[in-house]
């Protein structure tokens, strides 16, 4: 129970500091540890743990004898390229991890068969994955992958990168993706898994991915916590 209570305090401290980060320009000095302790009524180790986590994630930096400052985090996920969550996190310089909430094989129903362009009843590998920056959930993925792309995949491979498994183990070439984006509010189950308020807005992304030979191998619905995610793409006007 003590560990659970302490983890909850750590999360609350990180969330409070993140609210300051998101509402202030880069270079702003954060309140001192003492000020944060007094405001939140938390111990110094709890505050230090929260600050250290956010330093590790790249959101803030420390200057000796001066304090902690907000880093320039105007990095965006580039939607013009197909990248795994792990690859994107490495490019953005954040410490990321993936939790497998569910991994199972199911037959494609009418809806999934239509999305995956396959026969009803085709085996699909279904994953629910929670993506984290340090210990903070930032995205939740509900994914269907075709059997030919991920058969025999292990949990540790799915935690690392399913795309790398497809390319390096299955020796298949990933070709292209179509992504649809809209704003949404979370269902209670999704809000609970992301550890956010039930009225906090999310970015919903629907992704269809194909191999170079045109076969659809993935259908994913992602729920991204808007305050932790930025996306960019390049548009070209047709001549």
QUIJO-V425115 format. One record per residue. N is the residue number from 1. RES is the residue in one small letter. SS is DSSP state (~ for helix, > for strand, _ for the rest). PSI is psi as a letter, one per 20 degrees, with the letter a starting at -180 (none if undefined). Layout:
BEGIN
N&RES&SS&PSI  N&RES&SS&PSI
END
This chain:
BEGIN
1&x&_&h  2&x&~&g  3&x&~&g  4&x&~&g  5&x&~&h  6&x&~&g  7&x&~&h  8&x&~&g  9&x&~&g  10&x&~&g  11&x&~&g  12&x&~&h  13&x&~&g  14&x&~&g  15&x&~&g  16&x&~&g  17&x&~&h  18&x&~&h  19&x&~&h  20&x&~&g  21&x&~&g  22&x&~&i  23&x&_&j  24&x&_&q  25&x&_&q  26&x&_&q  27&x&_&i  28&x&_&p  29&x&>&p  30&x&_&q  31&x&_&q  32&x&_&r  33&x&~&g  34&x&~&g  35&x&~&g  36&x&~&h  37&x&~&g  38&x&~&h  39&x&~&g  40&x&~&i  41&x&_&l  42&x&_&r  43&x&_&r  44&x&~&g  45&x&~&h  46&x&~&g  47&x&~&g  48&x&~&h  49&x&~&g  50&x&~&g  51&x&~&g  52&x&~&h  53&x&~&g  54&x&~&h  55&x&~&g  56&x&~&h  57&x&_&i  58&x&_&j  59&x&_&h  60&x&>&r  61&x&>&q  62&x&>&q  63&x&>&p  64&x&_&p  65&x&_&j  66&x&_&h  67&x&>&a  68&x&>&q  69&x&>&q  70&x&>&p  71&x&_&r  72&x&_&o  73&x&_&k  74&x&_&k  75&x&_&q  76&x&_&q  77&x&>&p  78&x&>&o  79&x&_&i  80&x&_&i  81&x&_&q  82&x&_&o  83&x&_&q  84&x&_&r  85&x&~&g  86&x&~&g  87&x&~&g  88&x&~&g  89&x&~&g  90&x&~&g  91&x&~&h  92&x&~&i  93&x&_&k  94&x&_&q  95&x&_&o  96&x&>&q  97&x&>&r  98&x&>&p  99&x&>&p  100&x&>&o  101&x&>&h  102&x&>&q  103&x&>&o  104&x&>&r  105&x&>&p  106&x&>&q  107&x&>&q  108&x&_&p  109&x&_&a  110&x&~&g  111&x&~&g  112&x&~&h  113&x&~&h  114&x&~&g  115&x&~&h  116&x&~&i  117&x&_&l  118&x&_&r  119&x&_&q  120&x&_&p  121&x&_&i  122&x&_&q  123&x&>&p  124&x&>&p  125&x&>&o  126&x&>&p  127&x&>&p  128&x&>&o  129&x&>&p  130&x&>&p  131&x&>&p  132&x&>&q  133&x&>&o  134&x&_&d  135&x&_&j  136&x&>&o  137&x&>&p  138&x&>&i  139&x&>&q  140&x&>&p  141&x&>&p  142&x&>&o  143&x&>&q  144&x&>&p  145&x&>&p  146&x&>&q  147&x&~&h  148&x&~&i  149&x&~&h  150&x&~&j  151&x&_&p  152&x&_&j  153&x&_&q  154&x&_&r  155&x&~&g  156&x&~&h  157&x&~&g  158&x&~&h  159&x&~&h  160&x&~&f  161&x&_&o  162&x&~&h  163&x&~&g  164&x&~&h  165&x&~&g  166&x&~&g  167&x&~&g  168&x&~&h  169&x&~&g  170&x&_&i  171&x&_&l  172&x&_&q  173&x&_&o  174&x&>&p  175&x&>&f  176&x&>&r  177&x&>&q  178&x&>&p  179&x&>&p  180&x&>&p  181&x&>&p  182&x&>&r  183&x&>&q  184&x&>&r  185&x&>&q  186&x&_&q  187&x&_&q  188&x&~&g  189&x&~&g  190&x&~&g  191&x&~&g  192&x&~&g  193&x&~&h  194&x&~&i  195&x&_&l  196&x&_&r  197&x&_&q  198&x&_&i  199&x&_&j  200&x&_&p  201&x&>&q  202&x&>&q  203&x&>&o  204&x&>&p  205&x&>&p  206&x&>&p  207&x&>&p  208&x&>&p  209&x&>&q  210&x&>&q  211&x&>&r  212&x&_&h  213&x&_&j  214&x&_&i  215&x&_&p  216&x&>&p  217&x&>&i  218&x&>&p  219&x&>&o  220&x&>&p  221&x&>&p  222&x&>&p  223&x&>&o  224&x&>&p  225&x&>&o  226&x&~&h  227&x&~&i  228&x&~&i  229&x&_&p  230&x&_&q  231&x&>&q  232&x&>&q  233&x&_&r  234&x&_&p  235&x&_&q  236&x&_&p  237&x&_&p  238&x&_&p  239&x&_&none
END
